Amino acid sequence: MLRPHELYIEGHAKELAELIMRRGQLLKPLVVEASNMVLLDGAHRLRALEMLGACLAPVAIVNYEAVRLKGWVRLYAYRPEALADLRQVAEVLEVKERPGGALLIRLGGGDQAYYDLLSFERRGNELQGVVAPSSLARLHHRTLAVIPSPPSKDLVLRAALTGRLLPPRSTRHITEAKRLVYRTPLSSLMRSSVTT
């Protein structure tokens, strides 16, 4: 059984399910850590397959020691009360305004910051997207760009093994397995195609 480490965005999973249905195939396998079957990449694809009634999913199994882990900068709509919400639930270390109006917000709190962000999102602050830290210079619109501490592999494994999942799109696993394209017909993943 696969163990996700982060939540998914239902709307995105639904859009992905529609795309998979239209294509009639899944293009990329899920990326799974070998020792504990932790789902490293593909939470939205897995949920989309579940929505379509699939009982199988193609996976690429990797040795976690060979995978690099990075975090994302999380983007939220700018609202004055959003910054106040964030200050209520998380340790805000620094707020900087960039030309164009983007507010860069650096969080403290280590691993706890990810769970603080879940509380922030549950207050109605919807995640608008994520960008790599190297893309911050290209933000030229009014947005909250929240930068938590980089995630650790220990956090990922702990989240998966305890079921205390991280917010959607918390981690960025870097592995050659993510480049794989394996066109899998949707029909081969469905319950009716499984024989006993």
DOFI-206832 format. One record per residue: residue number from 1; residue in one letter; x, y, z of N, C-alpha, C in turn. Coordinates in nm, 2 decimals. Layout:
// residues N
- NUM,a,X,Y,Z,X,Y,Z,X,Y,Z;
...
***
This chain:
// residues 196
- 1,m,0.08,-0.12,0.00,0.00,0.00,0.00,0.09,0.13,0.00;
- 2,l,0.05,0.22,-0.08,0.13,0.35,-0.09,0.09,0.44,0.02;
- 3,r,0.19,0.51,0.07,0.17,0.60,0.18,0.20,0.74,0.14;
- 4,p,0.10,0.82,0.11,0.13,0.96,0.08,0.19,1.04,0.19;
- 5,h,0.26,1.14,0.16,0.32,1.23,0.27,0.26,1.37,0.27;
- 6,e,0.19,1.40,0.16,0.12,1.53,0.16,-0.02,1.52,0.10;
- 7,l,-0.10,1.61,0.13,-0.24,1.62,0.09,-0.24,1.66,-0.06;
- 8,y,-0.36,1.65,-0.12,-0.38,1.69,-0.26,-0.48,1.80,-0.26;
- 9,i,-0.49,1.87,-0.37,-0.59,1.97,-0.40,-0.70,1.91,-0.48;
- 10,e,-0.82,1.90,-0.42,-0.93,1.82,-0.49,-0.96,1.87,-0.63;
- 11,g,-0.96,2.00,-0.65,-0.99,2.06,-0.78,-0.89,2.02,-0.88;
- 12,h,-0.76,2.02,-0.84,-0.65,1.99,-0.93,-0.66,1.84,-0.97;
- 13,a,-0.69,1.76,-0.87,-0.70,1.61,-0.89,-0.82,1.58,-0.99;
- 14,k,-0.93,1.66,-0.97,-1.04,1.64,-1.06,-1.01,1.68,-1.21;
- 15,e,-0.94,1.79,-1.22,-0.90,1.83,-1.36,-0.80,1.72,-1.42;
- 16,l,-0.71,1.67,-1.34,-0.62,1.57,-1.38,-0.70,1.44,-1.42;
- 17,a,-0.80,1.40,-1.34,-0.88,1.29,-1.38,-0.95,1.31,-1.51;
- 18,e,-1.00,1.42,-1.54,-1.06,1.45,-1.67,-0.96,1.44,-1.78;
- 19,l,-0.84,1.49,-1.76,-0.74,1.48,-1.86,-0.70,1.34,-1.89;
- 20,i,-0.68,1.26,-1.78,-0.65,1.12,-1.80,-0.76,1.05,-1.87;
- 21,m,-0.88,1.08,-1.84,-1.00,1.01,-1.91,-1.00,1.05,-2.06;
- 22,r,-0.98,1.18,-2.09,-0.98,1.22,-2.23,-0.87,1.15,-2.31;
- 23,r,-0.75,1.15,-2.25,-0.63,1.08,-2.31,-0.65,0.93,-2.32;
- 24,g,-0.72,0.88,-2.22,-0.73,0.73,-2.21,-0.60,0.67,-2.15;
- 25,q,-0.51,0.75,-2.10,-0.39,0.69,-2.05,-0.32,0.79,-1.94;
- 26,l,-0.24,0.73,-1.86,-0.16,0.80,-1.77,-0.02,0.81,-1.83;
- 27,l,0.04,0.92,-1.83,0.17,0.94,-1.90,0.29,0.91,-1.81;
- 28,k,0.28,0.94,-1.68,0.39,0.94,-1.59,0.36,0.84,-1.47;
- 29,p,0.46,0.76,-1.43,0.43,0.68,-1.31,0.45,0.76,-1.18;
- 30,l,0.39,0.71,-1.08,0.41,0.77,-0.95,0.55,0.74,-0.90;
- 31,v,0.61,0.82,-0.82,0.74,0.79,-0.77,0.73,0.76,-0.62;
- 32,v,0.79,0.64,-0.59,0.77,0.58,-0.46,0.90,0.54,-0.40;
- 33,e,0.92,0.57,-0.27,1.04,0.54,-0.19,1.03,0.39,-0.16;
- 34,a,1.14,0.32,-0.18,1.15,0.18,-0.17,1.12,0.11,-0.04;
- 35,s,1.18,0.17,0.07,1.17,0.10,0.20,1.04,0.10,0.27;
- 36,n,0.97,0.21,0.26,0.84,0.22,0.33,0.72,0.25,0.23;
- 37,m,0.74,0.25,0.10,0.64,0.27,0.00,0.58,0.41,0.02;
- 38,v,0.66,0.51,0.05,0.61,0.65,0.06,0.60,0.71,-0.08;
- 39,l,0.49,0.77,-0.10,0.46,0.83,-0.23,0.54,0.97,-0.23;
- 40,l,0.64,0.98,-0.31,0.72,1.10,-0.31,0.67,1.20,-0.41;
- 41,d,0.62,1.15,-0.52,0.57,1.24,-0.63,0.45,1.17,-0.70;
- 42,g,0.34,1.25,-0.70,0.22,1.19,-0.77,0.09,1.19,-0.69;
- 43,a,0.08,1.27,-0.58,-0.04,1.26,-0.50,-0.16,1.30,-0.58;
- 44,h,-0.15,1.39,-0.67,-0.27,1.43,-0.75,-0.30,1.33,-0.85;
- 45,r,-0.20,1.26,-0.91,-0.22,1.15,-1.01,-0.29,1.04,-0.94;
- 46,l,-0.24,1.00,-0.81,-0.30,0.89,-0.74,-0.45,0.92,-0.71;
- 47,r,-0.48,1.04,-0.66,-0.62,1.08,-0.63,-0.70,1.08,-0.76;
- 48,a,-0.65,1.12,-0.87,-0.72,1.12,-1.00,-0.75,0.98,-1.04;
- 49,l,-0.66,0.89,-1.02,-0.68,0.75,-1.06,-0.79,0.69,-0.97;
- 50,e,-0.79,0.72,-0.84,-0.89,0.68,-0.75,-1.03,0.73,-0.79;
- 51,m,-1.04,0.85,-0.83,-1.16,0.91,-0.88,-1.22,0.84,-1.00;
- 52,l,-1.13,0.79,-1.08,-1.17,0.71,-1.20,-1.20,0.57,-1.18;
- 53,g,-1.18,0.52,-1.05,-1.21,0.38,-1.02,-1.09,0.29,-1.05;
- 54,a,-0.97,0.34,-1.07,-0.86,0.25,-1.09,-0.82,0.18,-0.96;
- 55,c,-0.77,0.06,-0.98,-0.72,-0.01,-0.86,-0.57,-0.04,-0.87;
- 56,l,-0.51,0.00,-0.98,-0.37,-0.01,-1.00,-0.31,0.12,-1.04;
- 57,a,-0.18,0.14,-1.02,-0.11,0.26,-1.07,0.03,0.22,-1.10;
- 58,p,0.09,0.27,-1.21,0.23,0.24,-1.24,0.32,0.32,-1.14;
- 59,v,0.42,0.26,-1.09,0.51,0.33,-1.00,0.66,0.31,-1.05;
- 60,a,0.74,0.41,-1.01,0.88,0.40,-1.03,0.94,0.40,-0.88;
- 61,i,1.00,0.29,-0.84,1.05,0.28,-0.71,1.20,0.33,-0.70;
- 62,v,1.22,0.42,-0.60,1.35,0.48,-0.59,1.41,0.46,-0.45;
- 63,n,1.54,0.46,-0.45,1.62,0.46,-0.32,1.62,0.60,-0.27;
- 64,y,1.56,0.63,-0.15,1.54,0.77,-0.11,1.68,0.83,-0.08;
- 65,e,1.78,0.76,-0.05,1.91,0.82,-0.04,1.97,0.88,-0.16;
- 66,a,1.92,0.84,-0.28,1.96,0.89,-0.41,1.88,1.01,-0.45;
- 67,v,1.78,1.05,-0.38,1.68,1.15,-0.42,1.72,1.28,-0.34;
- 68,r,1.72,1.39,-0.41,1.74,1.52,-0.35,1.60,1.58,-0.31;
- 69,l,1.60,1.66,-0.21,1.47,1.71,-0.16,1.49,1.86,-0.14;
- 70,k,1.39,1.94,-0.20,1.39,2.08,-0.19,1.24,2.12,-0.15;
- 71,g,1.23,2.25,-0.12,1.10,2.30,-0.09,1.05,2.40,-0.19;
- 72,w,0.93,2.44,-0.18,0.87,2.54,-0.27,0.84,2.67,-0.19;
- 73,v,0.83,2.78,-0.27,0.78,2.90,-0.21,0.63,2.89,-0.24;
- 74,r,0.55,2.91,-0.14,0.40,2.90,-0.15,0.34,3.03,-0.18;
- 75,l,0.25,3.04,-0.28,0.19,3.17,-0.32,0.04,3.17,-0.28;
- 76,y,0.01,3.28,-0.22,-0.13,3.30,-0.17,-0.18,3.44,-0.22;
- 77,a,-0.31,3.46,-0.24,-0.36,3.59,-0.28,-0.33,3.69,-0.17;
- 78,y,-0.30,3.81,-0.21,-0.27,3.91,-0.12,-0.40,3.97,-0.06;
- 79,r,-0.41,3.97,0.07,-0.52,4.04,0.14,-0.46,4.09,0.27;
- 80,p,-0.49,4.21,0.31,-0.43,4.25,0.44,-0.46,4.16,0.55;
- 81,e,-0.58,4.10,0.56,-0.61,4.01,0.67,-0.53,3.87,0.66;
- 82,a,-0.49,3.84,0.54,-0.41,3.71,0.52,-0.28,3.72,0.60;
- 83,l,-0.21,3.83,0.59,-0.09,3.84,0.67,-0.11,3.83,0.82;
- 84,a,-0.22,3.90,0.86,-0.26,3.89,1.00,-0.29,3.74,1.04;
- 85,d,-0.37,3.67,0.95,-0.40,3.53,0.98,-0.27,3.45,0.99;
- 86,l,-0.17,3.47,0.90,-0.05,3.40,0.90,0.03,3.43,1.03;
- 87,r,0.03,3.55,1.08,0.10,3.58,1.20,0.03,3.52,1.32;
- 88,q,-0.10,3.49,1.32,-0.16,3.42,1.43,-0.13,3.28,1.44;
- 89,v,-0.10,3.21,1.33,-0.08,3.07,1.33,0.07,3.02,1.31;
- 90,a,0.15,3.11,1.27,0.29,3.07,1.23,0.39,3.17,1.29;
- 91,e,0.52,3.13,1.30,0.63,3.21,1.34,0.68,3.29,1.22;
- 92,v,0.64,3.41,1.20,0.69,3.49,1.09,0.82,3.56,1.13;
- 93,l,0.92,3.53,1.06,1.06,3.58,1.09,1.08,3.71,1.02;
- 94,e,1.03,3.72,0.89,1.07,3.84,0.81,0.96,3.86,0.71;
- 95,v,0.93,3.99,0.68,0.84,4.03,0.57,0.91,4.14,0.49;
- 96,k,0.93,4.11,0.36,0.99,4.21,0.27,0.90,4.23,0.15;
- 97,e,0.89,4.36,0.12,0.81,4.39,0.00,0.90,4.40,-0.12;
- 98,r,0.86,4.34,-0.23,0.94,4.34,-0.35,0.88,4.45,-0.45;
- 99,p,0.96,4.50,-0.54,0.90,4.58,-0.65,0.79,4.51,-0.71;
- 100,g,0.68,4.57,-0.74,0.56,4.51,-0.79,0.46,4.46,-0.69;
- 101,g,0.50,4.47,-0.56,0.41,4.44,-0.46,0.41,4.31,-0.39;
- 102,a,0.49,4.21,-0.44,0.49,4.08,-0.38,0.55,4.09,-0.24;
- 103,l,0.49,4.03,-0.14,0.54,4.03,0.00,0.61,3.89,0.02;
- 104,l,0.74,3.89,0.04,0.81,3.77,0.07,0.81,3.75,0.22;
- 105,i,0.76,3.64,0.27,0.74,3.61,0.41,0.82,3.49,0.44;
- 106,r,0.92,3.50,0.53,1.00,3.39,0.57,0.95,3.34,0.71;
- 107,l,0.93,3.21,0.71,0.88,3.15,0.84,0.99,3.08,0.91;
- 108,g,0.97,3.08,1.05,1.05,3.00,1.14,0.97,2.88,1.18;
- 109,g,1.02,2.81,1.28,0.94,2.70,1.33,0.98,2.57,1.28;
- 110,g,1.07,2.56,1.19,1.12,2.43,1.14,1.00,2.35,1.07;
- 111,d,1.00,2.22,1.11,0.90,2.13,1.05,0.76,2.18,1.08;
- 112,q,0.74,2.24,1.20,0.61,2.28,1.24,0.55,2.38,1.15;
- 113,a,0.63,2.46,1.08,0.58,2.56,0.98,0.49,2.50,0.88;
- 114,y,0.51,2.38,0.84,0.42,2.31,0.74,0.28,2.29,0.79;
- 115,y,0.28,2.25,0.92,0.15,2.23,0.98,0.08,2.36,1.01;
- 116,d,0.16,2.46,1.04,0.11,2.60,1.06,0.04,2.65,0.93;
- 117,l,0.11,2.61,0.82,0.05,2.65,0.69,-0.08,2.58,0.66;
- 118,l,-0.10,2.46,0.71,-0.23,2.39,0.70,-0.33,2.47,0.77;
- 119,s,-0.30,2.52,0.89,-0.40,2.60,0.97,-0.43,2.73,0.89;
- 120,f,-0.33,2.79,0.84,-0.35,2.91,0.76,-0.44,2.89,0.64;
- 121,e,-0.42,2.78,0.57,-0.51,2.75,0.45,-0.65,2.71,0.50;
- 122,r,-0.66,2.65,0.61,-0.80,2.62,0.66,-0.88,2.74,0.71;
- 123,r,-0.81,2.85,0.72,-0.87,2.98,0.75,-0.92,3.05,0.62;
- 124,g,-0.92,2.98,0.51,-0.97,3.04,0.39,-0.86,3.10,0.30;
- 125,n,-0.74,3.08,0.33,-0.63,3.13,0.25,-0.58,3.02,0.15;
- 126,e,-0.64,3.03,0.03,-0.62,2.92,-0.07,-0.48,2.93,-0.13;
- 127,l,-0.41,2.82,-0.14,-0.29,2.81,-0.21,-0.31,2.84,-0.36;
- 128,q,-0.24,2.94,-0.41,-0.26,2.98,-0.55,-0.16,2.91,-0.65;
- 129,g,-0.05,2.87,-0.59,0.06,2.80,-0.67,0.18,2.79,-0.59;
- 130,v,0.28,2.74,-0.65,0.42,2.73,-0.59,0.52,2.76,-0.69;
- 131,v,0.63,2.81,-0.65,0.74,2.84,-0.74,0.87,2.80,-0.67;
- 132,a,0.97,2.78,-0.75,1.11,2.75,-0.69,1.16,2.88,-0.64;
- 133,p,1.24,2.87,-0.53,1.30,3.00,-0.48,1.38,3.08,-0.58;
- 134,s,1.44,3.01,-0.68,1.51,3.08,-0.78,1.42,3.17,-0.87;
- 135,s,1.29,3.15,-0.87,1.19,3.22,-0.95,1.13,3.35,-0.88;
- 136,l,1.18,3.37,-0.75,1.12,3.48,-0.68,1.14,3.62,-0.75;
- 137,a,1.25,3.64,-0.82,1.27,3.76,-0.88,1.17,3.79,-0.99;
- 138,r,1.10,3.69,-1.04,1.00,3.71,-1.15,0.86,3.74,-1.10;
- 139,l,0.84,3.75,-0.97,0.71,3.78,-0.91,0.69,3.93,-0.92;
- 140,h,0.60,3.97,-1.00,0.57,4.11,-1.02,0.42,4.15,-1.00;
- 141,h,0.36,4.07,-0.91,0.22,4.10,-0.88,0.20,4.09,-0.73;
- 142,r,0.09,4.15,-0.69,0.05,4.15,-0.55,0.02,4.01,-0.50;
- 143,t,0.11,3.95,-0.42,0.09,3.82,-0.37,0.17,3.80,-0.24;
- 144,l,0.13,3.70,-0.17,0.20,3.66,-0.05,0.29,3.54,-0.09;
- 145,a,0.42,3.56,-0.09,0.51,3.45,-0.12,0.57,3.40,0.01;
- 146,v,0.52,3.28,0.06,0.56,3.23,0.19,0.67,3.13,0.18;
- 147,i,0.78,3.15,0.25,0.90,3.06,0.24,0.92,2.99,0.37;
- 148,p,0.87,2.86,0.38,0.90,2.79,0.50,1.04,2.73,0.50;
- 149,s,1.09,2.68,0.61,1.22,2.62,0.61,1.22,2.50,0.51;
- 150,p,1.33,2.47,0.46,1.34,2.35,0.36,1.29,2.23,0.44;
- 151,p,1.21,2.14,0.37,1.17,2.02,0.43,1.28,1.92,0.44;
- 152,s,1.27,1.83,0.54,1.37,1.72,0.55,1.31,1.59,0.51;
- 153,k,1.40,1.50,0.48,1.35,1.36,0.45,1.29,1.30,0.57;
- 154,d,1.34,1.33,0.69,1.28,1.28,0.81,1.13,1.33,0.82;
- 155,l,1.11,1.45,0.79,0.97,1.51,0.80,0.88,1.43,0.70;
- 156,v,0.93,1.41,0.58,0.85,1.34,0.48,0.81,1.20,0.52;
- 157,l,0.91,1.13,0.57,0.89,0.99,0.62,0.79,0.99,0.74;
- 158,r,0.82,1.08,0.83,0.73,1.09,0.95,0.59,1.12,0.91;
- 159,a,0.57,1.21,0.82,0.43,1.25,0.78,0.36,1.13,0.72;
- 160,a,0.43,1.06,0.63,0.37,0.94,0.57,0.34,0.83,0.66;
- 161,l,0.44,0.80,0.75,0.42,0.68,0.84,0.32,0.71,0.95;
- 162,t,0.30,0.84,0.99,0.21,0.87,1.10,0.07,0.91,1.04;
- 163,g,0.06,0.94,0.92,-0.06,0.99,0.86,-0.09,1.13,0.88;
- 164,r,0.01,1.20,0.94,-0.01,1.35,0.97,0.05,1.42,0.84;
- 165,l,-0.03,1.43,0.74,0.02,1.47,0.61,0.05,1.62,0.60;
- 166,l,0.14,1.65,0.52,0.18,1.79,0.49,0.08,1.85,0.40;
- 167,p,0.09,1.99,0.39,0.00,2.06,0.29,0.03,2.01,0.15;
- 168,p,-0.06,2.03,0.06,-0.03,2.00,-0.08,0.09,2.07,-0.13;
- 169,r,0.17,2.01,-0.21,0.28,2.08,-0.28,0.38,2.14,-0.18;
- 170,s,0.41,2.06,-0.08,0.51,2.10,0.02,0.65,2.07,-0.02;
- 171,t,0.67,1.96,-0.09,0.80,1.91,-0.12,0.83,1.90,-0.27;
- 172,r,0.96,1.91,-0.31,1.00,1.90,-0.44,1.11,1.79,-0.45;
- 173,h,1.08,1.67,-0.48,1.18,1.56,-0.49,1.24,1.56,-0.62;
- 174,i,1.37,1.56,-0.63,1.45,1.57,-0.75,1.51,1.43,-0.77;
- 175,t,1.47,1.36,-0.88,1.51,1.23,-0.91,1.49,1.21,-1.06;
- 176,e,1.58,1.13,-1.12,1.56,1.09,-1.26,1.43,1.02,-1.29;
- 177,a,1.38,0.96,-1.19,1.25,0.88,-1.20,1.14,0.98,-1.24;
- 178,k,1.14,1.10,-1.21,1.04,1.20,-1.25,1.04,1.23,-1.40;
- 179,r,1.14,1.20,-1.46,1.15,1.22,-1.61,1.09,1.11,-1.69;
- 180,l,1.07,1.00,-1.62,1.01,0.88,-1.70,0.88,0.91,-1.76;
- 181,v,0.86,0.87,-1.88,0.73,0.87,-1.94,0.69,0.73,-1.97;
- 182,y,0.58,0.68,-1.92,0.54,0.54,-1.93,0.39,0.55,-1.96;
- 183,r,0.36,0.55,-2.09,0.22,0.56,-2.13,0.14,0.43,-2.09;
- 184,t,0.06,0.45,-1.99,-0.02,0.33,-1.94,-0.17,0.35,-1.97;
- 185,p,-0.22,0.26,-2.05,-0.37,0.27,-2.08,-0.45,0.27,-1.95;
- 186,l,-0.55,0.36,-1.94,-0.63,0.37,-1.82,-0.71,0.23,-1.81;
- 187,s,-0.74,0.17,-1.92,-0.82,0.04,-1.91,-0.74,-0.06,-1.84;
- 188,s,-0.61,-0.06,-1.84,-0.52,-0.16,-1.78,-0.51,-0.14,-1.63;
- 189,l,-0.56,-0.02,-1.58,-0.55,0.01,-1.44,-0.69,-0.01,-1.37;
- 190,m,-0.79,-0.04,-1.44,-0.92,-0.05,-1.38,-0.95,-0.19,-1.32;
- 191,r,-1.05,-0.19,-1.24,-1.09,-0.31,-1.16,-1.12,-0.43,-1.26;
- 192,s,-1.19,-0.40,-1.37,-1.24,-0.51,-1.46,-1.12,-0.57,-1.53;
- 193,s,-1.00,-0.51,-1.53,-0.89,-0.57,-1.60,-0.80,-0.65,-1.51;
- 194,v,-0.83,-0.65,-1.38,-0.75,-0.73,-1.28,-0.81,-0.87,-1.28;
- 195,t,-0.72,-0.97,-1.29,-0.76,-1.11,-1.28,-0.71,-1.16,-1.15;
- 196,t,-0.78,-1.26,-1.10,-0.73,-1.33,-0.97,-0.70,-1.47,-1.00;
***
